[in-house]
Amino acid sequence: MHRQLTKLEIARRQLATAIDLFFADRDVVSVYSLAANSWEVIDVLCRNAGIESLSIQARENVPAGNELKVNYVNVPYRNFFKHADRDSEQTLPPLPDAQVEGLLFLALEDYIRLNSRSPVQFQVFQLWYLAKYPEKLAPDVSNELMEGIATAFPGLSSLPRNAQLARGAQMLADAVKNQDLAGDPRTEPTFP
């Protein structure tokens, strides 16, 4: 018998699947679509719960006249992936890696702030992203986080993309088998 699904569970499962596909260097359209779907649900849940999400912080830096969802998540790629009723012959340039990675990070960071727990996929991607983009770290970030990043992904930002993804995939494979991590109260199962 199947259980009832919650919005949070659906968002978690879509985002975890997107991260699995991402590290496997699979279809970027599917990764982005799953991440965008997940982010949209998580964003609403955060706002409904009064959570100070990364998305709220990002909105404060969006130029006047633009919206995070409309101008940075949906346009042009997400809408292009979903609709063919207008401009059905239109094409777009390849989806930039940084845009995919940024959306994955935004969604998982909001999820963690909302839920205070997360699956190993989120934890590995969070470290991977911060290792790839160390300039995005706040100057007052904790030493524990800095050490975790350095230990998990030393020199990641200087590696070619395929090596970065391979390192992420290997870390994820190891993390999934780590019983200490699975038993940590901050870790939750990906799928019921």
Backbone as a chain_set.jsonl record, in Angstrom:
{"seq": "MHRQLTKLEIARRQLATAIDLFFADRDVVSVYSLAANSWEVIDVLCRNAGIESLSIQARENVPAGNELKVNYVNVPYRNFFKHADRDSEQTLPPLPDAQVEGLLFLALEDYIRLNSRSPVQFQVFQLWYLAKYPEKLAPDVSNELMEGIATAFPGLSSLPRNAQLARGAQMLADAVKNQDLAGDPRTEPTFP", "coords": {"N": [[0.839, -1.187, 0.0], [0.497, 2.222, -0.771], [1.778, 5.242, 0.651], [0.497, 8.463, 1.69], [1.54, 11.387, -0.025], [3.605, 14.157, 0.771], [4.108, 17.678, 0.227], [6.692, 18.502, 0.953], [8.096, 16.074, 0.968], [7.897, 15.33, -1.734], [9.325, 17.436, -2.927], [11.853, 16.987, -1.767], [12.491, 14.453, -2.813], [12.511, 14.965, -5.598], [14.613, 16.826, -5.747], [16.786, 15.391, -4.685], [16.985, 13.376, -6.6], [17.635, 14.952, -8.817], [20.2, 15.796, -8.033], [21.54, 13.333, -7.909], [21.446, 12.656, -10.67], [22.884, 14.84, -11.653], [25.547, 14.522, -10.571], [26.132, 12.17, -11.856], [26.524, 13.064, -14.348], [24.412, 13.256, -16.138], [21.451, 13.94, -18.093], [21.094, 17.342, -18.469], [18.832, 18.908, -18.836], [16.816, 17.472, -17.545], [17.875, 17.502, -14.951], [17.804, 20.27, -14.367], [15.055, 20.794, -14.63], [13.875, 19.144, -12.63], [15.151, 20.251, -10.379], [14.191, 22.9, -10.473], [11.422, 22.502, -10.186], [11.382, 21.397, -7.612], [12.579, 23.492, -6.134], [10.621, 25.494, -6.414], [8.451, 24.535, -4.887], [9.675, 24.257, -2.347], [10.397, 26.91, -1.873], [7.896, 28.189, -1.529], [6.983, 26.777, 0.728], [8.897, 27.595, 2.613], [8.368, 30.364, 2.741], [5.723, 30.271, 3.7], [6.2, 29.225, 6.218], [7.637, 31.209, 7.41], [10.415, 31.229, 7.208], [13.748, 32.356, 7.04], [14.963, 32.194, 4.238], [17.504, 31.297, 1.784], [16.605, 32.068, -0.661], [14.951, 34.251, -0.071], [16.891, 36.027, 0.793], [18.329, 36.221, -1.607], [16.427, 37.444, -3.235], [16.496, 40.028, -2.268], [18.651, 41.062, -3.555], [18.069, 41.114, -6.208], [17.804, 42.941, -9.183], [15.783, 45.918, -9.487], [12.538, 45.611, -10.847], [12.838, 43.057, -11.73], [12.248, 39.562, -11.004], [13.036, 36.877, -8.851], [12.026, 34.224, -9.345], [10.735, 34.476, -11.874], [12.619, 35.8, -13.631], [15.071, 34.555, -13.189], [14.886, 31.837, -12.588], [12.747, 30.659, -14.092], [12.858, 31.841, -16.707], [15.157, 31.824, -19.345], [15.03, 29.075, -19.59], [13.458, 27.109, -17.996], [10.755, 27.668, -18.645], [10.935, 27.28, -21.398], [11.436, 24.543, -21.493], [9.012, 23.541, -20.679], [6.883, 24.493, -22.255], [5.288, 24.698, -25.462], [3.533, 26.146, -26.86], [3.859, 28.658, -27.922], [6.193, 30.063, -30.126], [7.247, 27.567, -31.116], [9.294, 26.632, -32.665], [11.555, 27.749, -31.738], [14.938, 28.013, -30.502], [17.43, 27.518, -27.96], [20.543, 28.561, -26.47], [23.023, 26.287, -25.037], [22.36, 25.217, -21.693], [23.818, 26.951, -19.08], [26.374, 25.629, -16.971], [26.87, 26.81, -14.461], [24.418, 27.986, -13.878], [22.709, 25.822, -13.499], [23.973, 24.573, -11.318], [23.799, 26.629, -9.443], [21.014, 26.814, -9.04], [20.444, 24.262, -7.988], [21.876, 24.491, -5.58], [20.561, 26.655, -4.343], [17.978, 25.589, -3.952], [18.515, 23.348, -2.269], [19.702, 24.557, -0.074], [17.64, 26.201, 0.889], [15.857, 24.162, 1.546], [17.238, 22.851, 3.634], [17.312, 24.903, 5.542], [14.61, 25.109, 6.049], [13.878, 22.538, 6.969], [15.842, 21.554, 8.692], [17.135, 19.155, 8.519], [18.546, 16.824, 6.195], [18.889, 14.805, 3.193], [21.716, 12.696, 2.271], [22.548, 13.354, -0.312], [22.05, 16.101, -0.522], [23.774, 17.129, 1.391], [26.308, 16.362, 0.431], [26.325, 17.67, -2.078], [26.148, 20.324, -1.217], [28.634, 20.748, 0.105], [30.319, 20.213, -2.081], [29.589, 22.252, -3.897], [30.318, 24.566, -2.475], [33.041, 24.09, -2.293], [33.719, 24.259, -4.959], [33.028, 26.884, -5.53], [34.481, 28.825, -3.725], [34.529, 31.547, -3.27], [31.985, 32.305, -2.729], [31.5, 31.903, -0.105], [30.735, 33.279, 3.056], [32.661, 35.708, 4.86], [32.729, 35.175, 7.575], [32.374, 32.47, 7.96], [32.179, 29.29, 9.594], [34.984, 27.596, 11.096], [34.764, 24.844, 11.219], [33.119, 24.185, 9.014], [34.761, 25.098, 6.923], [36.951, 23.369, 7.207], [35.674, 20.945, 6.728], [34.964, 21.232, 4.022], [37.51, 21.488, 2.833], [38.611, 19.018, 3.482], [36.839, 17.198, 2.278], [36.771, 17.917, -0.477], [39.446, 18.702, -1.636], [41.136, 21.188, -3.495], [39.201, 21.293, -5.509], [38.085, 23.373, -7.107], [40.019, 23.934, -8.991], [40.112, 21.842, -10.733], [39.308, 20.145, -13.868], [35.959, 20.129, -15.269], [34.821, 17.498, -15.664], [36.337, 15.989, -13.875], [35.664, 17.258, -11.495], [32.948, 16.554, -11.27], [33.226, 13.786, -11.124], [34.577, 13.533, -8.697], [32.576, 14.471, -6.973], [30.61, 12.502, -7.442], [31.921, 10.231, -6.471], [32.242, 10.921, -3.775], [29.579, 11.071, -3.026], [28.761, 8.407, -3.433], [30.314, 7.164, -1.456], [29.298, 8.456, 0.826], [26.641, 7.618, 0.932], [26.92, 5.043, 1.841], [27.896, 5.404, 4.378], [27.486, 4.706, 7.635], [27.64, 6.17, 10.012], [27.047, 8.762, 9.168], [24.468, 8.316, 8.195], [23.194, 7.799, 10.593], [23.266, 10.213, 11.872], [21.443, 12.827, 13.412], [20.877, 14.984, 11.775], [20.65, 14.017, 9.286], [18.452, 12.715, 6.895], [16.417, 10.116, 5.455], [16.425, 9.734, 1.89], [14.419, 8.627, 0.269], [11.311, 7.199, 1.245]], "CA": [[0.0, 0.0, 0.0], [1.266, 3.453, -0.871], [1.471, 6.275, 1.635], [0.189, 9.803, 1.185], [2.725, 12.196, -0.316], [3.573, 15.548, 1.21], [4.848, 18.594, -0.649], [8.099, 18.476, 1.34], [8.673, 14.812, 0.498], [8.018, 15.407, -3.191], [10.438, 18.346, -3.218], [13.095, 16.305, -1.372], [12.763, 13.374, -3.758], [12.887, 15.552, -6.891], [15.929, 17.455, -5.637], [17.787, 14.329, -4.522], [17.139, 12.745, -7.911], [18.38, 15.909, -9.648], [21.615, 15.751, -7.628], [22.066, 12.053, -8.394], [21.652, 12.799, -12.116], [23.93, 15.841, -11.848], [26.865, 13.93, -10.347], [26.326, 11.126, -12.869], [26.695, 13.807, -15.599], [23.286, 12.864, -16.975], [20.738, 14.971, -18.832], [21.009, 18.621, -17.765], [17.446, 19.384, -18.902], [16.11, 16.794, -16.453], [18.413, 18.018, -13.691], [17.282, 21.622, -14.14], [13.597, 20.732, -14.452], [13.611, 18.599, -11.296], [15.603, 21.233, -9.389], [13.273, 24.045, -10.496], [10.166, 22.061, -9.576], [11.633, 21.255, -6.181], [12.796, 24.818, -5.555], [9.365, 26.241, -6.364], [7.695, 24.036, -3.734], [10.422, 24.596, -1.127], [10.313, 28.362, -1.701], [6.575, 28.494, -0.955], [6.949, 26.23, 2.09], [9.715, 28.484, 3.452], [7.62, 31.609, 2.965], [4.579, 29.962, 4.564], [6.694, 28.949, 7.573], [8.375, 32.367, 7.901], [11.842, 30.885, 7.241], [14.666, 33.275, 6.364], [15.611, 31.317, 3.26], [18.475, 31.896, 0.875], [15.824, 32.707, -1.73], [14.55, 35.582, 0.411], [18.106, 36.847, 0.739], [18.635, 36.462, -3.022], [15.455, 38.413, -3.756], [16.92, 41.365, -1.855], [19.72, 41.492, -4.456], [17.588, 41.086, -7.585], [17.576, 44.306, -9.645], [14.399, 46.407, -9.552], [11.827, 45.234, -12.06], [13.033, 41.627, -11.969], [11.822, 38.659, -9.941], [13.886, 35.685, -8.788], [11.393, 33.094, -10.02], [10.445, 34.757, -13.282], [13.77, 36.192, -14.43], [16.296, 33.794, -12.952], [14.607, 30.403, -12.543], [11.865, 30.233, -15.182], [13.19, 32.374, -18.026], [14.356, 31.283, -20.428], [15.106, 27.614, -19.726], [12.367, 26.311, -17.436], [9.562, 27.861, -19.482], [11.214, 26.653, -22.693], [11.322, 23.098, -21.312], [7.634, 23.171, -20.338], [5.836, 25.021, -23.131], [5.53, 24.757, -26.904], [2.369, 26.796, -27.459], [4.307, 29.843, -28.658], [7.579, 29.914, -30.576], [7.56, 26.134, -31.047], [10.521, 26.36, -33.423], [12.652, 28.497, -31.1], [16.036, 27.261, -29.892], [18.186, 28.243, -26.933], [21.912, 28.063, -26.294], [23.119, 25.314, -23.95], [22.121, 25.667, -20.318], [25.115, 27.123, -18.413], [26.616, 24.801, -15.787], [26.744, 27.615, -13.239], [22.998, 28.223, -13.609], [22.193, 24.565, -12.955], [24.577, 24.404, -9.999], [23.238, 27.654, -8.562], [19.639, 26.46, -8.686], [20.527, 23.124, -7.066], [22.315, 24.984, -4.276], [19.484, 27.478, -3.787], [16.908, 24.7, -3.497], [18.902, 22.531, -1.112], [19.946, 25.442, 1.069], [16.314, 26.545, 1.418], [15.315, 22.948, 2.163], [17.924, 22.63, 4.915], [16.845, 25.939, 6.479], [13.224, 24.79, 6.375], [13.683, 21.232, 7.589], [16.935, 21.294, 9.64], [17.664, 17.834, 8.203], [18.595, 16.641, 4.749], [19.506, 13.574, 2.707], [23.151, 12.795, 2.001], [22.765, 14.042, -1.591], [22.085, 17.541, -0.285], [24.975, 17.432, 2.16], [27.466, 16.24, -0.456], [26.302, 18.752, -3.066], [26.435, 21.587, -0.523], [30.094, 20.839, 0.251], [30.897, 20.265, -3.424], [29.339, 23.582, -4.456], [31.146, 25.542, -1.754], [34.427, 23.832, -2.673], [33.891, 24.759, -6.328], [32.869, 28.337, -5.523], [34.837, 29.302, -2.377], [34.273, 32.988, -3.171], [30.603, 32.509, -2.275], [31.451, 31.749, 1.348], [30.8, 34.506, 3.857], [33.944, 35.791, 5.561], [32.618, 34.697, 8.953], [31.966, 31.066, 7.972], [32.828, 28.559, 10.682], [36.167, 26.792, 10.787], [34.321, 23.465, 11.018], [32.673, 24.07, 7.634], [35.941, 25.256, 6.063], [37.719, 22.125, 7.288], [34.893, 19.919, 6.048], [35.099, 21.455, 2.577], [38.897, 21.193, 2.452], [38.826, 17.574, 3.613], [35.997, 16.483, 1.319], [37.044, 18.26, -1.874], [40.631, 19.563, -1.759], [41.51, 21.642, -4.83], [38.136, 21.018, -6.484], [37.837, 24.487, -8.037], [41.051, 23.982, -10.033], [40.005, 20.653, -11.579], [38.363, 20.241, -14.992], [34.583, 19.806, -14.886], [34.568, 16.062, -15.553], [36.977, 15.535, -12.636], [34.843, 17.785, -10.397], [31.763, 15.704, -11.168], [33.658, 12.456, -10.67], [34.851, 13.639, -7.255], [31.28, 14.549, -6.325], [29.961, 11.196, -7.542], [32.597, 9.308, -5.558], [31.907, 11.327, -2.407], [28.187, 10.684, -2.805], [28.732, 6.944, -3.29], [30.866, 6.87, -0.123], [28.403, 9.0, 1.852], [25.442, 6.784, 0.996], [27.277, 3.833, 2.599], [28.437, 5.788, 5.678], [26.482, 4.475, 8.677], [27.675, 7.289, 10.974], [26.305, 9.859, 8.546], [23.053, 7.921, 8.163], [22.676, 7.866, 11.958], [23.308, 11.582, 12.374], [20.072, 13.365, 13.415], [20.711, 15.985, 10.715], [20.496, 13.283, 8.026], [17.171, 12.027, 6.736], [16.395, 9.271, 4.254], [15.978, 10.386, 0.659], [13.152, 8.019, -0.12], [10.754, 6.433, 2.367]], "C": [[0.881, 1.248, 0.0], [0.812, 4.455, 0.176], [1.085, 7.572, 0.918], [1.493, 10.568, 0.989], [2.542, 13.597, 0.248], [4.357, 16.394, 0.212], [6.34, 18.55, -0.338], [8.776, 17.195, 0.847], [8.876, 14.826, -1.014], [9.197, 16.294, -3.574], [11.775, 17.676, -2.903], [13.454, 15.241, -2.407], [13.178, 13.909, -5.129], [14.303, 16.129, -6.828], [17.028, 16.412, -5.475], [18.034, 13.62, -5.852], [17.916, 13.656, -8.852], [19.864, 15.867, -9.314], [22.259, 14.445, -8.057], [22.378, 12.131, -9.889], [22.8, 13.761, -12.42], [25.315, 15.215, -11.696], [27.165, 12.794, -11.319], [26.544, 11.734, -14.267], [25.641, 13.383, -16.625], [22.588, 14.108, -17.519], [20.496, 16.249, -18.026], [19.597, 19.202, -17.798], [16.635, 18.758, -17.766], [16.581, 17.303, -15.097], [17.786, 19.376, -13.381], [15.779, 21.598, -13.875], [13.236, 20.214, -13.067], [14.0, 19.605, -10.212], [14.649, 22.421, -9.32], [11.927, 23.681, -9.87], [10.304, 21.991, -8.058], [11.768, 22.622, -5.522], [11.48, 25.573, -5.407], [8.522, 25.822, -5.16], [8.373, 24.453, -2.429], [10.318, 26.088, -0.838], [8.983, 28.758, -1.056], [6.496, 27.989, 0.486], [7.76, 27.099, 3.054], [8.958, 29.775, 3.765], [6.436, 31.377, 3.894], [4.994, 29.747, 6.017], [7.464, 30.122, 8.173], [9.867, 32.118, 8.038], [12.647, 31.932, 6.476], [15.518, 32.447, 5.398], [16.668, 32.069, 2.459], [17.752, 32.603, -0.265], [15.357, 34.098, -1.314], [15.752, 36.52, 0.366], [18.474, 37.184, -0.708], [17.7, 37.506, -3.619], [15.853, 39.851, -3.404], [17.979, 41.933, -2.79], [19.326, 41.446, -5.929], [17.308, 42.525, -8.01], [16.092, 44.659, -9.727], [13.785, 46.038, -10.897], [11.989, 43.768, -12.428], [12.532, 40.832, -10.772], [12.698, 37.414, -9.994], [13.283, 34.542, -9.605], [11.258, 33.345, -11.519], [11.722, 34.942, -14.089], [15.012, 35.327, -14.259], [16.075, 32.286, -12.893], [13.829, 29.981, -13.789], [12.322, 30.653, -16.568], [14.693, 32.311, -18.227], [14.169, 29.764, -20.353], [13.889, 26.854, -19.201], [11.102, 26.455, -18.283], [9.737, 27.199, -20.848], [11.04, 25.137, -22.612], [9.874, 22.65, -21.137], [6.603, 23.523, -21.401], [6.259, 24.993, -24.6], [4.411, 25.495, -27.619], [2.72, 28.084, -28.204], [5.792, 29.64, -28.986], [8.039, 28.459, -30.539], [8.815, 25.756, -31.815], [11.739, 27.06, -32.824], [13.717, 27.541, -30.578], [16.698, 28.143, -28.844], [19.609, 27.729, -26.914], [21.943, 27.05, -25.149], [22.935, 25.97, -22.578], [23.469, 25.776, -19.603], [25.228, 26.271, -17.144], [26.381, 25.582, -14.501], [25.283, 27.876, -12.882], [22.352, 26.979, -13.002], [22.687, 24.387, -11.521], [23.995, 25.405, -9.002], [21.822, 27.332, -8.128], [19.605, 25.263, -7.736], [20.89, 23.603, -5.662], [21.217, 25.799, -3.596], [18.384, 26.589, -3.21], [17.316, 23.906, -2.26], [19.167, 23.384, 0.12], [18.623, 25.869, 1.702], [15.698, 25.341, 2.128], [15.928, 22.728, 3.547], [17.471, 23.658, 5.951], [15.413, 25.665, 6.927], [13.126, 23.566, 7.282], [14.707, 20.877, 8.668], [17.519, 19.89, 9.503], [17.713, 17.723, 6.688], [19.202, 15.295, 4.392], [20.99, 13.788, 2.394], [23.424, 13.501, 0.672], [22.896, 15.542, -1.382], [23.381, 17.931, 0.416], [26.228, 17.378, 1.282], [27.476, 17.384, -1.469], [26.637, 20.089, -2.417], [27.942, 21.771, -0.364], [30.779, 20.982, -1.102], [30.775, 21.669, -4.014], [30.234, 24.624, -3.784], [32.632, 25.33, -2.025], [34.706, 24.358, -4.079], [33.861, 26.286, -6.38], [33.222, 28.908, -4.145], [34.584, 30.803, -2.187], [32.853, 33.282, -2.692], [30.454, 32.349, -0.764], [31.537, 33.103, 2.037], [32.125, 34.518, 4.618], [33.902, 35.197, 6.979], [32.186, 33.233, 9.047], [32.785, 30.292, 9.003], [34.032, 27.76, 10.199], [35.784, 25.342, 10.516], [33.875, 23.243, 9.575], [33.858, 24.166, 6.68], [36.77, 23.972, 6.045], [36.99, 20.988, 6.577], [35.008, 20.025, 4.537], [36.492, 21.048, 2.115], [39.19, 19.698, 2.505], [38.071, 16.81, 2.529], [36.436, 16.702, -0.124], [38.266, 19.169, -2.016], [40.913, 19.907, -3.227], [40.448, 21.471, -5.902], [38.004, 22.123, -7.527], [38.867, 24.549, -9.169], [40.997, 22.782, -10.985], [39.118, 20.911, -12.786], [36.991, 19.713, -14.575], [34.342, 18.303, -14.731], [35.197, 15.486, -14.286], [36.203, 16.047, -11.414], [33.62, 16.905, -10.179], [32.122, 14.31, -10.66], [33.956, 12.466, -9.174], [33.545, 13.719, -6.473], [30.57, 13.207, -6.319], [30.597, 10.2, -6.576], [32.268, 9.639, -4.104], [30.468, 10.922, -2.081], [28.072, 9.171, -2.603], [29.253, 6.528, -1.913], [29.903, 7.3, 0.985], [27.153, 8.143, 2.027], [25.689, 5.532, 1.838], [27.731, 4.131, 4.028], [27.357, 5.689, 6.759], [26.471, 5.584, 9.728], [26.88, 8.472, 10.445], [24.808, 9.547, 8.531], [22.417, 8.039, 9.541], [22.672, 9.257, 12.565], [21.891, 12.164, 12.336], [19.824, 14.432, 12.355], [20.533, 15.342, 9.343], [19.145, 12.601, 8.011], [17.227, 11.157, 5.493], [15.888, 10.058, 3.042], [14.593, 9.923, 0.277], [12.627, 7.207, 1.053], [10.937, 4.937, 2.184]], "O": [[1.893, 1.303, 0.699], [-0.362, 4.516, 0.542], [1.315, 7.744, -0.279], [2.437, 10.404, 1.761], [1.445, 14.153, 0.204], [5.172, 15.875, -0.552], [7.165, 18.561, -1.252], [9.907, 17.238, 0.362], [9.911, 14.382, -1.51], [9.982, 15.937, -4.452], [12.723, 17.784, -3.681], [14.608, 15.148, -2.826], [14.092, 13.371, -5.754], [15.096, 15.941, -7.75], [18.096, 16.545, -6.073], [19.176, 13.303, -6.184], [18.766, 13.184, -9.607], [20.701, 15.9, -10.216], [23.4, 14.439, -8.519], [23.454, 11.719, -10.322], [23.592, 13.524, -13.332], [26.162, 15.355, -12.579], [28.33, 12.492, -11.577], [26.724, 11.006, -15.244], [25.934, 13.183, -17.804], [23.113, 15.215, -17.399], [19.781, 16.235, -17.024], [19.207, 19.918, -16.876], [15.857, 19.445, -17.105], [15.77, 17.511, -14.195], [17.298, 19.607, -12.275], [15.29, 22.304, -12.993], [12.377, 20.789, -12.398], [13.266, 19.79, -9.242], [14.332, 22.899, -8.23], [11.361, 24.467, -9.111], [9.443, 22.471, -7.321], [11.157, 22.886, -4.486], [11.248, 26.222, -4.387], [7.943, 26.673, -4.486], [7.713, 24.945, -1.513], [10.166, 26.487, 0.316], [8.958, 29.576, -0.136], [5.999, 28.693, 1.364], [7.344, 27.31, 4.193], [8.917, 30.219, 4.913], [6.17, 32.192, 4.777], [4.234, 30.049, 6.937], [7.901, 30.046, 9.321], [10.522, 32.724, 8.887], [12.257, 32.342, 5.383], [16.643, 32.058, 5.713], [16.718, 33.299, 2.457], [18.227, 33.617, -0.776], [15.368, 35.023, -2.126], [15.634, 37.672, -0.053], [18.886, 38.307, -0.998], [18.122, 38.35, -4.41], [15.573, 40.779, -4.163], [18.19, 43.145, -2.823], [20.153, 41.71, -6.801], [16.646, 43.262, -7.279], [15.253, 43.801, -10.001], [14.427, 46.141, -11.942], [11.332, 43.289, -13.353], [12.407, 41.361, -9.668], [13.058, 36.954, -11.077], [13.955, 33.963, -10.457], [11.634, 32.499, -12.331], [11.891, 34.304, -15.128], [15.911, 35.363, -15.099], [17.014, 31.527, -13.133], [14.224, 29.034, -14.469], [12.181, 29.883, -17.518], [15.439, 32.718, -17.337], [13.257, 29.222, -20.977], [13.342, 26.02, -19.923], [10.453, 25.458, -18.6], [8.792, 26.626, -21.389], [10.551, 24.517, -23.556], [9.547, 21.497, -21.418], [5.541, 22.903, -21.445], [7.42, 25.229, -24.937], [4.342, 25.478, -28.848], [1.94, 28.544, -29.037], [6.54, 29.093, -28.177], [9.099, 28.154, -29.993], [9.346, 24.661, -31.628], [12.839, 26.96, -33.367], [13.421, 26.391, -30.252], [16.539, 29.364, -28.85], [19.863, 26.588, -27.299], [20.99, 26.965, -24.374], [23.313, 27.121, -22.358], [24.197, 24.787, -19.526], [24.292, 26.203, -16.347], [25.765, 25.075, -13.563], [24.947, 27.977, -11.702], [21.536, 27.087, -12.087], [21.904, 24.084, -10.621], [23.73, 25.059, -7.85], [21.463, 27.551, -6.972], [18.824, 25.25, -6.784], [20.289, 23.176, -4.677], [20.977, 25.64, -2.399], [17.916, 26.823, -2.096], [16.544, 23.803, -1.307], [18.88, 22.962, 1.241], [18.504, 25.894, 2.927], [15.088, 25.486, 3.187], [15.216, 22.452, 4.512], [17.268, 23.313, 7.115], [15.05, 25.96, 8.065], [12.371, 23.568, 8.254], [14.458, 19.983, 9.478], [18.34, 19.493, 10.33], [17.006, 18.442, 5.982], [19.941, 14.709, 5.185], [21.452, 14.923, 2.27], [24.441, 14.183, 0.545], [23.752, 16.185, -1.99], [24.005, 18.937, 0.077], [27.099, 18.242, 1.378], [28.518, 18.0, -1.696], [27.341, 20.904, -3.014], [28.469, 22.842, -0.668], [31.707, 21.776, -1.255], [31.737, 22.206, -4.563], [30.833, 25.463, -4.456], [33.406, 26.287, -1.991], [35.801, 24.846, -4.357], [34.576, 26.904, -7.169], [32.341, 29.428, -3.461], [34.442, 31.268, -1.056], [32.561, 34.408, -2.29], [29.391, 32.632, -0.211], [32.322, 33.965, 1.642], [32.649, 33.464, 4.978], [34.928, 34.77, 7.508], [31.69, 32.798, 10.086], [33.949, 30.612, 9.248], [34.088, 27.313, 9.054], [36.402, 24.681, 9.682], [34.213, 22.223, 8.975], [33.947, 23.392, 5.727], [37.236, 23.543, 4.989], [37.614, 20.167, 5.904], [35.137, 19.012, 3.85], [36.635, 20.341, 1.117], [39.93, 19.175, 1.672], [38.611, 15.879, 1.932], [36.466, 15.754, -0.909], [38.129, 20.303, -2.475], [40.927, 19.028, -4.089], [40.765, 21.502, -7.091], [37.828, 21.834, -8.711], [38.603, 25.162, -10.203], [41.765, 22.724, -11.945], [38.264, 21.797, -12.747], [36.885, 18.934, -13.627], [33.719, 17.881, -13.757], [34.629, 14.574, -13.685], [36.1, 15.344, -10.41], [33.293, 16.552, -9.046], [31.394, 13.731, -9.854], [33.626, 11.514, -8.466], [33.42, 13.098, -5.418], [29.99, 12.814, -5.307], [29.895, 9.416, -5.937], [32.042, 8.738, -3.295], [30.185, 10.477, -0.969], [27.366, 8.713, -1.705], [28.689, 5.637, -1.278], [29.722, 6.582, 1.968], [26.666, 7.967, 3.144], [24.768, 5.021, 2.476], [27.931, 3.203, 4.811], [26.427, 6.494, 6.789], [25.418, 5.906, 10.277], [26.129, 9.108, 11.185], [23.983, 10.414, 8.821], [21.229, 8.346, 9.65], [22.133, 9.46, 13.654], [21.199, 12.013, 11.329], [18.671, 14.752, 12.066], [20.295, 16.034, 8.354], [18.74, 11.982, 8.995], [18.002, 11.431, 4.577], [15.031, 10.933, 3.166], [13.706, 10.73, -0.003], [13.407, 6.592, 1.779], [10.524, 4.155, 3.04]]}, "num_chains": 1, "name": "protein.A"}
